[in-house]
Amino acid sequence: MACRPCHDPVTVSQQVAPMQNLQIIGATALLPDRLARTSVLVEGGHVAALDAASDAPSIDASGLILAPALVDIHGDAFERQLMPRPGVVFPLDAALFETDRQLAGNGIATAFHALTLSWEPGLRSLDMAASVIRGLARLAPRLAAENRVQLRWETFCPEALPLIAEAIAGPLTPSIAFNDHTSMAALHPDTPLQVRPFEQDPTFPVADLTSPGFAAKMADRAKRAGLSIPDYVALFQARWDRRADVPATIAQVAAMGREAGLAMLSHDDSQPQTRAHFRALGAKISEFPMNRATALAARDAGDWIVFGAPNAARGTSHLGSPGAGEMIRAGLCDILASDYVYPAMLAAMARLRAEGLALETLWPLIAANPARASGLTDRGTITQGARADLVLLDWPEGETPRPVMTLRAGRIVHLASSDLLPQR
């Protein structure tokens, strides 16, 4: 598709623009079942009609693609704004504003920040998590995207329960992801991470936590936590000694999630048994299953399956997990998440489209499906009555798409060209 040159960058991100009625004309719209050139009328923050006559201000989007704005079910790139270098903590509000600007600029109107609630000090501590949760609530009226949180709870951290309860009672319903990076770190080096046993298996193979090899493995974690390696290893050992208490705490958090009707996910599943366990607790989303057998088990049970968009954009996983493109073709992937870099969702679309997959088949992976899995049934499609979360893309044939306008509930929250300002 031909593109139209865009000039005069305009920033409309930190303060959400006033809601207005408008019509977008001339674009090729990505509808649920096809691409079609049609006008889209936005009224009251929703898609009011397609191909309807209106005297509302219009945007000439000729040569552009209009698509549902992205819904990011899991993204932790915000951590780079909070801590741009190891041990360097940046002012919270500035970090959140920059994260929000990146979301809107990448066409993401709804984001679940994968906020780790861990027993570690530093970047992934409960103090940092509490600051982010409260900061996002306080700044919400000034943010472009809808910034939500995925409570990425480390299962060895029972002291997180009060903060989980606080977030559940907050203004934006969170999701809960069950993470066990503690057991993953303790795994014996002879067992591949991708096929490790269910973490609560009593025969789970454990490394020698007193060995030099384990200390070396903990070096990066120690730096992130702001501790010396010996101090971090001692802290880890003390936490590992409480392993027997973990199943009861998992059951307690799952009960909190079920009672609140939250979307719940299990992270890095490596066995069908793991997936079955968390499904029974109410976690119906398998986030980054680490092998095909586990993904197949999730599919057979009707679970949502999430893979990382960077995996799809690069054509490979940095951890050696299944390739997202391969899983999509096999019907074993419903959702692509930004994971650790926001532009990955659109980059994945470009690569997969270039490989011959239809755009109307691909786009639900980053819009309708993550919305539905998260319980947000009001967005993710260009249909009458849907929330007007939309993105205009400059997308020349064979190239990477560039968002030139993002709308959240009908408000322009990112604008890359004054040519696209609504006109009477």
C-alpha positions as CSV (number, residue, x, y, z in Angstrom):
1,M,0.0,0.0,0.0
2,A,1.3,3.5,-0.9
3,C,2.0,5.8,2.0
4,R,1.5,9.5,2.4
5,P,4.5,11.6,3.6
6,C,4.1,12.9,7.1
7,H,5.6,16.2,8.3
8,D,5.6,18.5,11.3
9,P,5.8,16.1,14.3
10,V,3.2,16.9,17.0
11,T,3.3,15.5,20.5
12,V,-0.1,14.9,22.2
13,S,0.8,12.4,24.9
14,Q,1.3,13.6,28.4
15,Q,-2.1,15.4,28.6
16,V,-4.9,13.5,27.0
17,A,-6.6,15.6,24.4
18,P,-10.3,16.6,24.9
19,M,-12.8,14.0,23.6
20,Q,-14.4,15.1,20.3
21,N,-16.5,13.7,17.6
22,L,-14.6,13.1,14.4
23,Q,-14.6,11.0,11.3
24,I,-11.6,9.3,9.8
25,I,-11.9,9.1,6.0
26,G,-9.8,7.6,3.2
27,A,-8.0,5.0,5.3
28,T,-8.0,1.2,4.6
29,A,-9.6,-0.1,7.8
30,L,-8.7,-3.4,9.4
31,L,-12.2,-4.8,10.1
32,P,-12.7,-8.1,11.9
33,D,-12.9,-10.1,8.7
34,R,-11.2,-8.0,6.0
35,L,-9.3,-4.9,5.0
36,A,-11.7,-2.3,3.4
37,R,-11.5,1.3,2.5
38,T,-14.2,2.9,4.7
39,S,-14.9,5.9,6.8
40,V,-15.1,5.5,10.6
41,L,-17.2,7.9,12.7
42,V,-16.2,8.4,16.3
43,E,-18.7,9.8,18.7
44,G,-18.6,9.8,22.5
45,G,-15.4,7.8,22.6
46,H,-16.9,4.9,20.6
47,V,-17.1,3.8,17.0
48,A,-20.5,5.2,16.1
49,A,-20.7,4.0,12.5
50,L,-18.9,2.9,9.4
51,D,-19.5,4.7,6.0
52,A,-21.9,7.1,7.6
53,A,-22.4,10.7,6.5
54,S,-21.5,13.2,9.2
55,D,-20.6,16.9,9.7
56,A,-18.0,16.0,12.4
57,P,-14.5,17.2,11.9
58,S,-12.7,14.9,9.6
59,I,-9.2,13.4,9.3
60,D,-8.0,12.7,5.8
61,A,-6.2,9.4,6.3
62,S,-5.7,8.5,2.6
63,G,-2.9,6.0,2.1
64,L,-2.9,4.9,5.7
65,I,-4.1,1.8,7.5
66,L,-6.6,2.2,10.4
67,A,-6.5,-0.6,12.9
68,P,-7.6,-1.3,16.4
69,A,-5.1,0.1,18.9
70,L,-2.9,-2.5,20.6
71,V,-3.6,-4.2,23.9
72,D,-0.4,-5.3,25.7
73,I,-1.1,-8.1,28.2
74,H,2.5,-8.3,29.5
75,G,5.2,-5.7,29.1
76,D,8.1,-5.0,31.4
77,A,10.0,-2.4,29.3
78,F,9.0,0.2,31.8
79,E,11.7,-1.2,34.1
80,R,14.3,0.5,31.9
81,Q,12.8,3.9,32.6
82,L,12.7,3.1,36.4
83,M,16.3,1.9,36.4
84,P,18.1,3.0,33.2
85,R,21.3,1.6,34.6
86,P,21.9,-1.1,37.2
87,G,21.4,0.5,40.6
88,V,20.4,3.9,39.2
89,V,16.8,4.7,40.2
90,F,15.2,7.4,38.1
91,P,12.4,9.8,39.5
92,L,9.2,7.8,39.4
93,D,6.9,10.3,37.7
94,A,9.3,11.1,34.9
95,A,9.8,7.3,34.3
96,L,6.1,6.7,34.1
97,F,5.5,9.6,31.8
98,E,8.2,8.4,29.5
99,T,6.8,4.9,29.6
100,D,3.4,6.2,28.7
101,R,4.8,8.3,25.8
102,Q,6.4,5.1,24.4
103,L,3.1,3.2,24.7
104,A,1.0,5.8,22.8
105,G,3.8,6.2,20.3
106,N,3.7,2.5,19.5
107,G,0.0,2.4,19.1
108,I,-0.7,0.8,22.5
109,A,-3.8,2.2,24.1
110,T,-4.1,-0.4,26.9
111,A,-1.1,-1.8,28.7
112,F,-0.7,-4.3,31.6
113,H,2.7,-3.5,33.1
114,A,4.3,-6.8,34.2
115,L,5.1,-5.4,37.7
116,T,7.2,-7.9,39.7
117,L,6.2,-8.3,43.3
118,S,9.3,-10.0,44.7
119,W,11.1,-10.8,47.9
120,E,14.2,-9.2,46.3
121,P,15.2,-5.6,47.3
122,G,15.7,-3.0,44.5
123,L,14.0,-2.8,41.2
124,R,11.6,-5.7,41.7
125,S,10.9,-5.1,45.4
126,L,7.5,-4.6,47.0
127,D,8.5,-1.0,47.8
128,M,9.1,-0.3,44.1
129,A,5.9,-2.1,43.1
130,A,3.8,-0.1,45.6
131,S,5.3,3.1,44.3
132,V,4.4,2.2,40.7
133,I,0.9,1.1,41.5
134,R,0.2,4.3,43.5
135,G,2.0,6.5,41.0
136,L,0.0,5.2,38.1
137,A,-3.3,5.8,40.0
138,R,-2.3,9.3,40.9
139,L,-1.1,10.2,37.3
140,A,-3.9,8.4,35.5
141,P,-5.7,11.7,34.4
142,R,-2.5,12.8,32.8
143,L,-1.6,9.6,31.0
144,A,-2.2,8.9,27.3
145,A,-2.6,5.1,27.4
146,E,-4.7,3.2,29.9
147,N,-1.9,2.0,32.2
148,R,-2.9,-1.1,34.2
149,V,-0.8,-3.5,36.0
150,Q,-0.2,-7.2,35.8
151,L,0.7,-8.3,39.4
152,R,3.6,-10.4,38.4
153,W,3.7,-12.1,41.8
154,E,6.7,-14.2,42.9
155,T,5.2,-17.2,44.7
156,F,7.9,-17.2,47.3
157,C,6.8,-13.7,48.5
158,P,3.8,-14.1,50.9
159,E,4.4,-10.5,52.2
160,A,3.0,-9.2,48.9
161,L,-0.5,-10.2,49.8
162,P,-1.5,-6.8,51.3
163,L,-0.2,-5.0,48.2
164,I,-2.1,-7.4,46.0
165,A,-5.3,-6.6,48.0
166,E,-4.6,-2.9,47.6
167,A,-4.2,-3.2,43.9
168,I,-7.4,-5.3,43.5
169,A,-9.3,-2.6,45.3
170,G,-7.8,0.2,43.1
171,P,-9.4,2.0,40.2
172,L,-8.0,-0.1,37.4
173,T,-8.6,-3.9,37.7
174,P,-5.2,-5.7,37.6
175,S,-4.4,-9.2,36.4
176,I,-2.4,-11.7,38.4
177,A,0.5,-13.7,37.0
178,F,1.9,-16.6,39.0
179,N,5.7,-16.5,38.7
180,D,8.3,-18.8,40.3
181,H,11.7,-17.4,39.3
182,T,13.0,-18.7,42.7
183,S,12.6,-22.3,41.7
184,M,13.9,-21.6,38.2
185,A,17.0,-20.0,39.7
186,A,17.5,-23.0,42.1
187,L,17.1,-25.5,39.3
188,H,20.0,-28.0,38.9
189,P,22.2,-27.0,35.9
190,D,21.8,-30.5,34.5
191,T,18.1,-30.0,33.9
192,P,17.1,-27.7,30.9
193,L,14.9,-24.8,32.0
194,Q,12.4,-25.6,29.2
195,V,11.5,-29.0,30.5
196,R,12.0,-28.6,34.2
197,P,9.5,-30.5,36.4
198,F,6.5,-28.9,38.1
199,E,8.0,-26.6,40.7
200,Q,6.0,-28.2,43.5
201,D,7.2,-31.7,42.7
202,P,9.1,-32.9,45.8
203,T,11.8,-34.4,43.5
204,F,12.4,-31.0,41.8
205,P,16.2,-31.1,41.0
206,V,18.0,-28.4,43.0
207,A,21.5,-27.0,42.4
208,D,24.1,-26.8,45.2
209,L,23.2,-23.3,46.6
210,T,26.6,-23.1,48.3
211,S,28.6,-23.7,45.1
212,P,30.7,-21.1,43.2
213,G,28.7,-21.9,40.1
214,F,25.4,-20.9,41.8
215,A,27.0,-17.7,43.1
216,A,28.2,-16.8,39.6
217,K,24.7,-17.4,38.3
218,M,23.3,-15.0,40.9
219,A,25.6,-12.1,39.9
220,D,23.2,-10.2,37.7
221,R,20.3,-10.7,40.2
222,A,22.5,-9.4,43.0
223,K,23.4,-6.3,40.9
224,R,19.8,-5.6,40.2
225,A,18.9,-6.0,43.9
226,G,21.8,-3.7,44.9
227,L,23.5,-6.5,47.0
228,S,26.8,-8.2,47.1
229,I,26.8,-11.7,45.6
230,P,27.3,-13.4,49.0
231,D,24.5,-11.3,50.6
232,Y,22.2,-12.1,47.8
233,V,22.9,-15.9,48.0
234,A,22.3,-15.8,51.7
235,L,19.0,-14.0,51.1
236,F,18.1,-16.6,48.4
237,Q,18.9,-19.5,50.7
238,A,16.7,-18.1,53.5
239,R,13.8,-17.7,51.1
240,W,14.4,-21.2,49.6
241,D,14.1,-22.7,53.1
242,R,10.5,-21.5,53.2
243,R,9.6,-23.6,50.1
244,A,7.1,-25.8,52.0
245,D,4.9,-22.8,52.6
246,V,4.5,-21.8,49.0
247,P,1.6,-24.0,47.8
248,A,-0.7,-22.6,50.5
249,T,0.2,-19.0,49.6
250,I,-0.5,-19.7,45.9
251,A,-3.9,-21.0,46.8
252,Q,-4.6,-17.9,48.9
253,V,-3.7,-15.5,46.1
254,A,-5.6,-17.5,43.6
255,A,-8.7,-17.3,45.8
256,M,-8.3,-13.5,46.0
257,G,-8.1,-13.4,42.2
258,R,-11.2,-15.6,41.7
259,E,-13.2,-13.6,44.1
260,A,-12.4,-10.3,42.3
261,G,-13.0,-11.9,38.9
262,L,-9.5,-11.1,37.7
263,A,-7.7,-12.5,34.7
264,M,-5.0,-14.8,35.9
265,L,-1.9,-16.2,34.2
266,S,0.8,-18.7,34.9
267,H,4.2,-17.8,33.7
268,D,6.8,-19.9,31.9
269,D,4.9,-23.2,32.2
270,S,7.2,-26.1,31.4
271,Q,4.9,-29.1,32.0
272,P,1.3,-29.9,31.3
273,Q,1.0,-30.7,35.0
274,T,2.0,-27.1,35.8
275,R,-0.6,-25.7,33.4
276,A,-3.3,-28.0,34.9
277,H,-2.5,-27.0,38.4
278,F,-2.9,-23.3,37.8
279,R,-5.9,-23.8,35.5
280,A,-7.6,-25.6,38.4
281,L,-6.9,-22.5,40.5
282,G,-8.6,-20.2,37.9
283,A,-5.6,-19.1,35.9
284,K,-6.9,-19.6,32.3
285,I,-3.9,-18.0,30.5
286,S,-0.7,-19.7,29.8
287,E,2.0,-17.1,29.5
288,F,5.1,-18.1,27.5
289,P,4.8,-21.9,27.7
290,M,8.3,-23.2,27.3
291,N,7.7,-26.3,25.1
292,R,5.2,-27.5,22.6
293,A,3.7,-30.3,24.8
294,T,2.7,-27.7,27.4
295,A,1.2,-25.4,24.7
296,L,-0.8,-28.3,23.3
297,A,-2.1,-29.1,26.7
298,A,-3.2,-25.5,27.1
299,R,-4.9,-25.6,23.7
300,D,-6.7,-28.8,24.4
301,A,-8.1,-27.3,27.6
302,G,-9.2,-24.1,25.9
303,D,-6.7,-21.8,27.7
304,W,-5.4,-18.6,26.2
305,I,-1.8,-18.9,25.1
306,V,0.6,-16.0,25.1
307,F,4.0,-15.7,23.4
308,G,6.4,-12.8,23.2
309,A,6.3,-10.4,20.3
310,P,10.1,-10.0,20.3
311,N,10.3,-13.8,19.7
312,A,8.0,-13.4,16.6
313,A,9.8,-10.2,15.4
314,R,13.2,-11.8,15.7
315,G,12.2,-15.2,14.5
316,T,13.5,-16.9,17.6
317,S,13.3,-17.0,21.4
318,H,16.2,-15.6,23.4
319,L,15.6,-18.4,25.9
320,G,15.3,-21.3,23.5
321,S,11.5,-21.6,23.9
322,P,9.3,-22.4,20.9
323,G,9.3,-19.9,18.1
324,A,6.2,-17.7,18.2
325,G,5.8,-17.7,14.4
326,E,5.8,-21.5,14.4
327,M,3.3,-21.6,17.3
328,I,1.0,-19.2,15.5
329,R,1.0,-21.3,12.4
330,A,0.3,-24.4,14.5
331,G,-2.7,-22.7,16.2
332,L,-0.9,-22.6,19.5
333,C,-0.7,-18.9,20.1
334,D,-3.6,-16.5,20.7
335,I,-1.7,-13.4,22.0
336,L,1.5,-11.7,21.4
337,A,2.8,-9.5,24.2
338,S,5.4,-6.7,24.0
339,D,7.4,-8.6,26.8
340,Y,10.5,-6.5,27.0
341,V,10.3,-4.0,24.1
342,Y,7.2,-2.0,23.1
343,P,7.8,-1.8,19.3
344,A,8.0,-5.6,19.1
345,M,4.2,-6.0,18.6
346,L,4.2,-4.0,15.3
347,A,7.5,-5.4,14.2
348,A,6.1,-8.9,14.7
349,M,3.1,-8.0,12.5
350,A,5.4,-6.8,9.8
351,R,7.5,-9.9,9.8
352,L,4.6,-12.3,9.9
353,R,2.7,-10.4,7.2
354,A,5.8,-10.5,5.0
355,E,5.9,-14.3,5.6
356,G,2.5,-14.6,4.1
357,L,0.1,-14.5,7.0
358,A,-3.1,-12.4,6.5
359,L,-3.3,-9.2,8.5
360,E,-6.9,-9.8,9.6
361,T,-5.7,-13.1,11.1
362,L,-2.7,-11.6,12.8
363,W,-4.1,-8.5,14.3
364,P,-6.3,-10.2,16.9
365,L,-3.1,-11.4,18.5
366,I,-2.3,-7.9,19.6
367,A,-5.8,-6.4,20.0
368,A,-9.0,-8.4,20.3
369,N,-7.6,-11.5,21.9
370,P,-5.5,-9.9,24.7
371,A,-8.6,-7.6,25.4
372,R,-10.9,-10.6,25.7
373,A,-8.5,-12.6,27.7
374,S,-8.2,-9.7,30.1
375,G,-12.0,-9.3,30.4
376,L,-12.0,-6.0,28.4
377,T,-14.7,-6.8,25.9
378,D,-15.3,-3.2,24.9
379,R,-12.2,-2.8,22.7
380,G,-9.9,-4.4,20.2
381,T,-12.0,-4.3,17.1
382,I,-13.3,-1.7,14.7
383,T,-17.0,-2.4,15.1
384,Q,-20.0,-0.3,15.9
385,G,-20.2,0.4,19.6
386,A,-16.6,-0.6,20.4
387,R,-14.5,1.8,22.3
388,A,-12.6,4.0,19.8
389,D,-9.1,2.8,20.6
390,L,-7.6,3.1,17.2
391,V,-4.2,3.5,15.5
392,L,-3.4,5.0,12.1
393,L,-0.4,3.4,10.5
394,D,1.9,4.6,7.8
395,W,2.7,1.2,6.3
396,P,4.4,1.0,2.9
397,E,4.3,-2.5,1.3
398,G,7.0,-4.7,2.7
399,E,8.1,-2.2,5.4
400,T,7.6,-1.8,9.1
401,P,4.5,0.0,10.2
402,R,4.8,3.4,11.8
403,P,2.0,4.7,14.1
404,V,1.2,8.3,13.1
405,M,-1.9,8.7,15.3
406,T,-3.2,6.8,18.4
407,L,-6.7,7.3,19.8
408,R,-7.8,6.1,23.2
409,A,-11.6,6.2,23.7
410,G,-11.8,8.8,20.9
411,R,-9.1,11.1,22.2
412,I,-6.0,11.7,20.2
413,V,-3.1,10.7,22.5
414,H,-0.3,10.5,19.9
415,L,0.0,12.5,16.7
416,A,3.1,12.5,14.5
417,S,1.9,14.9,11.8
418,S,-0.1,18.1,11.8
419,D,-1.5,16.9,8.4
420,L,-3.7,14.6,10.5
421,L,-5.3,17.3,12.7
422,P,-9.1,17.1,12.3
423,Q,-10.5,19.6,9.8
424,R,-14.0,21.1,9.3
